[in-house]
Every structure is written in structure tokens, then in C-alpha cells.
Amino acid sequence: MTQQQIVKKLAWLVWGISIPLITAPSSLAKDTSSLGESGIDVRKLHAPPYNLLGRKIAIGQVEIGRPGQFGLDKTASKKRTFSLMRVFYRDTPAKADSNVDAHAAMVAGVMISSDKALPGVAPEARLYSSAVGSPQKAGQPEECLSAQHVAVQNGGDVRAINFSFGESLERDSRTDPVLDGNALLTQCIDWSSRVHDVIYVVAGNQGNGGIPIPTDNFNGVNIAYTTRRQDVFTKVDFANLSAAPVGIGRRLINREINVGPRRSINLAAPGSNIDLLNLEGKVDSVTGTSFAAPHVTASVALLQEYGDRQLRAKQSNWSLDSRRHEVMKAVLLNSAEKIKDNGDRLRLGMSRDILTKDNRNWLESDAYKDQKIPLDFQMGTGQLNAFRAYQQFSPGQWKPDAALPPIGWDYRTVKESSFQDYVLEQPLQERSFVSVTLAWDRLVELQDKNKNQRYDVGESFSDRGLNNLDIYLMRVEDDDISKSIWSSQSDVDSVEHIFHEIPATGRYKIRVQYRQKVNEDTQPYALAWWTVPKK
């Protein structure tokens, strides 16, 4: 049996987080749904005056297999729908016609397809793809090696890496493994996020035995997928494993979600009935978190193209901090769709209600009501909207020692037992909503036996834990956090998120508080905010 045949035979390990439907040609007219206004609304960014296509931005992909590359693989010569920068087998150049996989090709198509009828989110981004290879001969060490190899491509400047696959707990080498963040691949991702400054976008687990590693990471972004209602992506699909562990399925679900109160899903994206070209050049309609995640990964490429454009033009309020993975995480999460605006923009101009599987909206979630819970179990902070993410990112970086605009972001550090206040320049409108997101990293270090400053198979990682940061929404005249209007004070998450209604028109500020030290005295963080000034 050839290596390619082995990969196909074991494809179920990948398709555990992607559900292929009966493959039949479908109408190309439906293609725009996940990219248009009913989906992530990215087509606006492709067109003037934005003209964002991901030019010169490197992104990555790690899977069991890889897409075919034109000029190397025979399968890629049938219909050239995208151009790859390089393809690999783990950390070596790929061999012709080996490890080519339809799933990986369709995931790549979501990101960089240049097909006129079925374009990708960032058709001109530079995609580097690594195939881990047959699960019979590979595991978490080889998957970590592949991720590291992709992360150092493009001169060490890869902005986001897509993981539309994962590992089962049954294959984990630990005794009685659980999703506590300490599987080797999970630690690898958190280490690489910090060391290589790249945001990992991970397809969320979908249950039924599932492949939940590395969805227990801290530093990446885990994605659930939504389905259409009345032709608009608005609802978390039933196939997502994203419900509290109760009832008859409690034992199974408990093994496939994070231990303790820490939540897995950060963000949702369209992933149901997505039309993509397969290896034969025919249209397949596919479903799963596998195809939701690349919508997010490629959206990063568009934002980064814009950020680099601002840097080249030497625009004020722009620095290399715009490339930080923590900034991308805060921007994506803070701009997510939650609750439909009534037309007065008091709900930040959001276009739709995002619903859980049991038809709850954000205002009915425990994340909205409980200051200890920053993320909804099923949708995270809501659904990706690429155009809103651009609106969140484009005002640039603002320091805490200056009066802040209504929308913006910052990357900074805070010292143990201290805080940073961000004072909004304009009074906020009564009954308007404020969205604030704080993101920072768990500290994972490589146990580098041979001191070559890179991971090698046989090495391990050390979890040094997560410092505890909080955010508070306060009146500008107050200094006592007990008087705050609202807060996000999770004890376990690497994200804090506020979405709260302003009780009275007036001046407000945001406080970032370093509450508890676990590792270093100083903690880097990213902060994003979106507010509505007084009319």
C-alpha cells in the first residue's frame, strides 16, 4: 500500500472534525454565502477602496495530508485553483504525489483559492503546508515538528497557522490523559505562539470520540462552526461538541472538553454546506469545523496586509505590535457578531443574532451574566465578521497615557499588583454597549536538551502557568474596582471579555489589572475596545 493510500485509508482521523456530505455538483451561485454578507462579510475587503487580498502575508497549514502543488504533483495539474508557496512532509520538502489529500486541499481552498466562482478569503496570501503523514507512523511529536517547521518559513514571518485536524486522547501517551493543556502538542502550540509570534487557529472538537487535542490550548483560537438559518449563518450547528456535560452523554463529553471551568471555544465561523473544489476539480459541499477555522486564519492575512500597508506608509498610531498574535486574537474576538443592532448602532452595528444550538442568544448566556465567565460555551465571543475585524483593527494602536478614540487596540505590559487605565476621550451613550477583550499567553518553555533553540523529537515542554489578569469597566472618576460598572475576572482563562450596556451617559475608562502572579513579574497583553460615543 502506498503512502498516499495509507493517508486516505486513515482519513477518518482528520474528518472527525469535518463532516463530508454526499458529494454532488452544487450550484456555484451559492458559493458567496460564507464570504458575503450572510457569512463573514469579507468581500467588502476584497473590493475598493480596501483592496485586501492577503498580498505578501504568509500563513500556514498543518494536517495529516497536504494540498497538491502545481508542478510537483500530478493531481494538482487537473485544475489549478490556488498557488502554494511550499509544501512539506513534516520538516522536509514534500515528495511528488505523496501525502496529497482532498481534505487538506479543500481547507487550503477556503484560504487561498483564486477560482473566480469559488474564491478564498485571502487569495493572494502565501500558504505553507506541511503533511504530518500516516497516523500509524506519526503522533504528537511529529505534529509539533511540522508546526514548528511551518512557523519558521518566510524568514520566520508566518502570521497564522491553521489546524484542521487533531489528536485523540486514546493516542496520548500520558497516563489517564485529560484536556488540561498539558498534552505535548497543546504545549507545543502555546510555546510556538509565543516564540514564533504566530496565532494558531484550531478547529474545535465535534464529539463522538473526537480528536480534542490541541483544543485545550491557551494561546491560540479555537473555532466552532455555524449553519444557515434563512440563508444567513447565524446558529451554532448541532454537530459541534459545545454543550455543558449533562445527561446521558456526560461521560463522553467530559473527556472531550477542558477540565475545570475553562472554556474551549473562542469564536465561531461559517462551516456548514461550504462549496469547495475537490482534487478532481468538481464542487463538493462540505461541513465541519475544519472549514470554519480557515475562514479565521485567512482573515488574519487580510488584516495583516492592511497593518503592513499602514507601517510602510508610516502612519501614526501604528507599530510592529500590529503583528502580534495576541493583538490578532483580541481584535478577532472583540469584533465578533453577537446581537443584532436595532439601527441606532447602540449594539455596535452588529448585523445579526448569533444563536447557540438551543437557540439562546448572547444576552441569555452565562458569559453575559457572570463576571467570572468570559466565553460562551458554544460560541466563544460570537461569530467572525472579517469586515468588523477590519473596523476594529484599522483605528490603530493607542497608548494608555493618551485619551482613547471610541474603537482601538493596544499591546503593552503590566507589572505584578499594578494596573493600566485606558480613559476614553468622549462620553459614552446611555444604553449603548461596550465590547472589551483582553488576551495574553500562558508561559510554556521548551526543555531544549541539545540547546539548539528548536524542538526536536524526544524533547518536551514545561508549563509555567498562566498569570491572572482582569479587566474592569469604570466611571472615569472612580478608582476603586469595587465600584466598577462591570468586569471580567476569570480565574482560569487567558482571555477576559466584557460586553455590557452603559447605564448612564458619561466618561468611562477600562482598567487592566494584574491580579495574581504565577510566573513572571511583567505580563505582556493585548487589549481591544469598541464603544459608542454620545450622540
N, C-alpha and C positions, 0 to 999 in steps of 0.2 A: 504494500500500500504506500503510495507516495505521500510526501509531507503535506501536500495540498489536500489530498483525500482525507488524511487524518484530521486536519483542521476543520474540514466540512463535516466530518462524522461527529466531531465533538462540539459542533457549533451551539449546541443547547446550553453550554456554559455561558455563552455570550447572550443568547436570546432569552435567558432568564430575566433580563431587564429590557427586552424588546419583543413585542408580540407581532409576528408577521401575519397578515391577513391572507385570505385566498388571493393569490396573485393573478390579477387580470388587468388588461389595459384600462385605464380610467381617463376621464376627460381632463385634458390639460388645462381647461378653463378653471378647474378647481385649485390649481397649483398655488395661486397667490394667497390663499386663505391664511396660512400660517405666517406669511411675511407681510401681509397687508393690514389694513385697519382692524380686521377681525382677529388678527393674530398679534404679532409683536410690533406691528406698525413700523417696519424698518424700511419700506420702500420710499418713504419720505426722505430718508437719509441718503438713499442711492441717487436721488434726483437733485437738480439745482434747487436752492443755492448751496446745498450741503456737499453733494458730490463725494460721499464717503463710501468707498468700496473695500477698504482694508489694505490699501496700497502700502507696500514695503513693511507691513506688520507681520511678524512671524507668530504662528500659533502651532500647536502640536496635537497629536493623536496617539494614544496607546491602546491597543486591543490585542486579542488573540491572533487575528489576521491583520491584513493591511489592504488598502486600495491598490488597484493596479496602476502602474506608472507607464505612460506613453513612452515608447522607445525601449522599454525594458521587458514588459510583459505582453504576451500575445493577446490576452483578454482585454487589455487597455486600448488596443488598436481598433476595436469594433466601433466604438463611438467615444470620441474624446470630449468629455463634458467638463473636465477640470484639469488643471495643471498642478502637479505636486512639485515641491522643491526637492525633497529627497525622501526615500523610503529605506527602512532598516529592518533587519532581523535582530532584535534586541539592540546591542550596541555595535553591530557590524553592518556593512552595506547589504541590502537585500539581494538575493539571487533571483534571476529571471524566473518568472512563473511559479515561485514558491510562496506559500502563505497568503496568496491572493484570496480575498474573502469578500463576498457580496455585502455582508453586514457592514464591514469597515468602509466599503466603497460608498454605500448609501449614507452613512454617517458623515463621511467626507463631503458628499454632495450637498448635505444641509448647509455645510460651512462655506464651501468654495465653488460650487457648481457655476459654470459660465453658460450653461444651456439657456437659450432665450426663453423657452417655455417653462423651465424648472430651474430658476437661478438659485444660488446660495445666498446666505446672509451677507457674506463678505467675499465676493467672487474673485477679488484680486489679492487676497491675503496669501501669505507664504505658508503652506502647510507641510510640516514634517511629520511623518507617520512611522511608527515602529510596531512591528508584529512580535508579540511575545513568543508565539509558536504553540505547538501542541501542549495542552494541559497535562498530557502524560509525561512530558519532559520538562515542564516548567511550573513554577509556583511563584510565591510572593517575592523571593529573592530576584528571580529573572524579571518579574514585572517591575520591581524597583529599579533594576539596572536599565530597563527600557525607558522608564520615565526620566531617569537622570540623563540618559543619552539624548533624549529629545529636548530636555530643558537647556542643555548647553549648546544647542545648534544656533545658527545665525549669530555667531560670535558671542554666545551666551545671552542673547537678547530675544527670548521667546516669551510672549506676554501672557498666553493662556494655553493650557493643555487639557484636552477632552478625554475623559474616561467613560466610555460607553460599555464598560464591562466591569467585572469584579470577581471576588473570590468567595467561596462558601466557607462557613465556619467548620464544616466537616473536613475541609482540606487544610485547616490551620494547624500548625504544629504544636501549639500551646496545649497544656492540659486544661480540659474544660473551658475552651475559649468562649469569650463573650465579646460583645461590641462595646468595649471600654476605651477604645482609642489606642490600644497597645499591640494590635497585630502589626507585623513587620511592615506590610505595605501601607497601612494607615500612618504609622510613624514616618515612613519614608516620604509620603506626600507632605506631611506637616513640616518635616525637615527641609525638603526641596522648596516648598513655598517660600520659606524664609531665606534660605541660602541662595537660591536661583531667582528669587523675586518673581515668581510666576503664579498666577491664580489657576488652581486645578478645579475643573468643573466636572462633577461626578454624577452619573446617572443614579437616581435614587432606586432603592430596592423595591421589588414588586411582589415579594412574598412567595408562597408555595415552595418553600425550601430555599429559594432565593440565593443571591450572591451579595451579601450585605457589606463585605469588606471591599473598599475602604469608606463606606458611607458614615463611619464613626469618626471621620477626621474632624479636626477643629478649624484648620486654616483655609480649607477650600470652600466650595459652594456646592451643595447637594440639591439636585433638581427632581421635583415631581412633575408629572405631566397632566395637562388639561385636555378636555374634549370639548366639542362644539355643542352649544345649545342655540337653536335658531341661527345656525351658520356662524356663530361667534364663539371663539374659545373663551369659556367662562367657568368651567367646572372641573375640579379635580376628578380624574377618571377613577372608576371603581377598582381597576386593576392595580392601582398604586397601593403599596403596603404603607399606609399612613393613617392609621387609626389607633386609638388607645387600646392596649391589650386587655380586652374584656371578653367574656363569653366563651363559647366553645373553642375558639381559635387562640385563646390566650397563651397557651404553652408555645405554639409555633411563633406567634407574633413576638413574644418576649425574647426569642432567640434571634429576631431579625430587626430589632430596634435597639437604640443605645440603652445601656444600663443606666439606672437612675433617671433623674428628671430631664437630662439634657436631650434636646430635640435634634433630629437628624436633618429634616428638610429646611433649606434656606429660602428656596424660590421655586415657583412653578413656571412652566413654559409649555407652549403647544406641542402635543406629541401624539395626537390621535388622527388616524387616517391621513398621514402625510404622504403625498405623492412624490416618489423619487425614482430615478432611473437605476435599474439594476445592471449587472455586468453585461447582459445581453442588449442593453440599450432600450429595454422595454420599461414601461411605467408600472411600478408596484405601489400599492397603498399599504403603508406600514404604521405600526402603533407601538409606543413604549417610551420609557424614559431615555432609552438610547437615542431617540430622535428629538427629544426635548432638550437634552443637555447641549448638543452642538448649536442650537439657536442661541444659547447664552455665550458659549465660547467664541463664536464668530461675532457676536455683538461687541465683545471686548475689542476685537480687531478694529471695528469702526470707530469706537471711542478713542482708541489709541492712535489711530490715524489722525483724528481731529486734534488730540493732545499734542502730537508731534508737529502738526501744522502750526499750532499756536507757539510752540517752542521755537521753531525755525523763524517765525515772524517776530520773535522776542516780545510777545505780548505781555503786558503787565498781569500780575496775579497768576503766572504760570511758572512752574519749575519742574525739575525731573521727578519730583514727588508725584506728578500726574501718572507716572508709570508704575507706581507701587501697587502690588497686588491687594493690599489692604484697602487702598483707595477705590480700586475697581469693585471690590466686594461691597463696600459701604454705598457706593453710587448705585450699583445694580439693585441692592436690597431696598434702599431708601426710595427709589423712584418707582417701585413695583405698583401695579394696579391693585386696588382693594375694593373701594366703594365708589359707585357711580356718582359723579358730580351732578348737581341739580341745574347747572348752567350758570350759577353765580360764582363758580370757581372756589367756593369755600372748602370743598373737598379736594383741593389741589388739582382740579381739572381732570380727574380720572374719568375714563370713558366707560367703565363697566363694573358691575358687581362680580367679584370672584367668589365662587361657592365651593364649599367642601363636598365630599361625597354624600353627606346627609343634609345638603342644602343650607348650611349655615354660612352667613357672611362674616366679615371681619368683626363687625360690631357685636356679634353674638359669640365670638371666640374667647377662650380664657386668656389668650395673649392680649386682647384689648382690655380685659377687666382686671388682670392680675399683674402687678408691677414686678413680680418675680419671674414672669414668663415673657420672653421677648418674641418668640416664634410660635405661630400656629402649627399644630401637629401635622397638618396635611399640606398647607400652602406656604409655610415659612412666613415671609412678609407680604406675599401676594404673587402676582404673575408678572413676568418680564414684559416690559414695554421698551423697546430699543429707542424709540424717539423720546420718551420721557427720560430715559437714562442719559441721552444727549442733553436734554434740558437741565438735568441735574448736574452734569459734568461741565457744561460749557461756560458757566459763570466764573470758573476757575477757583484757585486756592486763596483762602482768606485767613490771615493770622488772627489770633485771639486779642491782640493789642489794638486792632482796628475795629471800627463799627462794621457790622456784617450786613451784606445785602440779603434779600429775602431767601435766595437759593444759593448754595455754595457747598464747598468741602474744604477739608484741611487734613494735612498729615503732620504729626508732631509727636512729642514725647511728654510724659507726665511722670513726676517723681513720687516715690512712695509717700503716702499720707498727705499728699497735696492734691491740688486741682487746677484746672484751667477753665476760666469763664469765657464764653463767647456771647457778646452783647449784640443783639440785633438793633440795627440803626433805626428802623421805622417801627412805630407801634403796630401790633398785630390786631387783626379784625376780630371782634367778638363773633363767636360761633364758627370761626374758621378752624381748620385742622392744621396741626403741626406734625411733620414727619421728621424724625431724627434717628440716625443709625450710627452706632459706634462699632468698629471692628478692630481686633488685634489678634496676635498669634499666641498659640501655645508654643513653648520653647522645647523643641526636640533637637538633640545633638547626636551626631554620628560618632560611634565608637570606632575610630579610624585606626585599625591595628597597624597598617603599614604606612600611616602618616602621608598618604598621597592626596589627601583632601578630597576624596571622592569615595562613593560607596562601591564596595566590591562584594561579590557573592561570598557569604560566610561571615560578613560583618553584621553588626546590629546597631540599634539606636537606644538612646537614653531619654526618657521622658522626664523633663524637669518641671513639668506642670504649667498651670495657667494662672498668671496674676489676675486679680479680681478688680475690674473696672466697672463703674456705674455711670449713668447719665441722668441729669435732672433738668426739668423744665421749670424755671423760676421767674418770678417777677424781678425786674431789674434792681429794685430797691432792697430785695431780701438777700440775706447772706446765710441764713440758717436753712439747711436742707430739709429740716422737718416741716418747713413752710412751703416746700415745692408744690407746684401745681400738679405735676405728675413725674414719674421716674421709671427707669428700667434698671432693676437691681438683681439680675440673675446671679446665683452663686456658682453656676456650673458652665455657662455658655461663654463663647468667645465673641459673641455679638450681643449688643444691647439695642433695643429698638423701642421708640416711642411713636405712637400715632394717637394724638389726643386733641380734644376740642378746647379752644381758647375760651375761658369763662367770661372774660371782660376785655374790651379794647384797652390796650396799654402796651408798655415796653416790657420786653421779656429777654431772658438770657438762657443759654444752655451751659450746664456745668458738667465737665468730665472729671470724675473723682477716682483717684487711685485708692481703692478701699483696703485691699489686702495683698501683701507681698507673698509670693510663693517662690520666685526665683530671683530675678534681677531688681535692682533698686529703681531703674528707669524703664518705662514701658512705652515703646512706640505704638501709635494708634492712628486710625483714620476716622474722620467724622464727616458725615454728610447731613445737611438740613434742607428742608423745603417748607416755607411758611407763606402766609398771605398777609401783606401789609394792609393797614387801614385804608378804606376807600376814600 
